């Protein structure tokens, strides 16, 4: 679907970010994306459905979570794509500030 890696950072104009900061930034982006997608997908789901998904996520049952998403949130891939695009734009908008912070 997408890859959060060095090429991802380069595509956002962050290739000049110091190497030691890249891994932490990628982890931050993934955390933010998961939070945003989860928030969006949880809208309209019952507490019972949310609990089912939480159990799969806590058990790190990737296959089960994917199946659950396909059955309960068939638009989840679109939501991931939309939220990733929003996040990428926010990063691009703040790119100069990010690079200045990492240089200073």
C-alpha positions, 0 to 999 in steps of 0.5 A, spaced: 500 500 500 505 505 502 512 504 505 514 509 510 522 509 509 527 513 506 524 514 499 518 517 503 522 522 506 525 524 500 518 525 496 517 530 502 523 533 501 526 531 508 532 527 505 537 532 508 534 530 515 540 527 519 540 520 519 539 519 527 532 523 526 529 519 520 527 513 524 524 517 529 520 521 525 518 515 521 515 512 527 512 518 529 509 519 522 506 511 523 503 513 530 500 519 527 497 515 521 494 510 525 491 514 530 488 518 525 485 512 521 483 509 527 479 515 529 476 516 522 474 509 522 471 508 529 466 514 527 459 510 527 462 503 530 459 500 536 462 499 542 462 492 541 465 493 534 471 497 537 472 492 542 473 486 537 478 490 533 482 492 539 482 485 541 485 483 534 490 489 535 492 488 542 494 480 540 498 483 534 493 479 529 494 482 523 491 477 518 485 477 523 485 485 523 485 486 516 479 481 515 475 485 520 477 491 517 474 488 510 468 486 513 466 492 518 470 498 514 470 496 507 473 503 505 478 503 510 484 503 504 481 509 502 481 512 509 488 510 510 490 513 503 486 520 505 489 520 512 496 519 509 495 525 504 493 529 509 499 528 513 504 528 507 501 535 506 502 537 513 509 535 513 510 538 506 507 545 509 512 544 515 518 542 512 522 548 512 521 548 520 522 541 521 529 541 517 531 548 521 529 544 527 534 538 525 539 542 523 539 547 529 
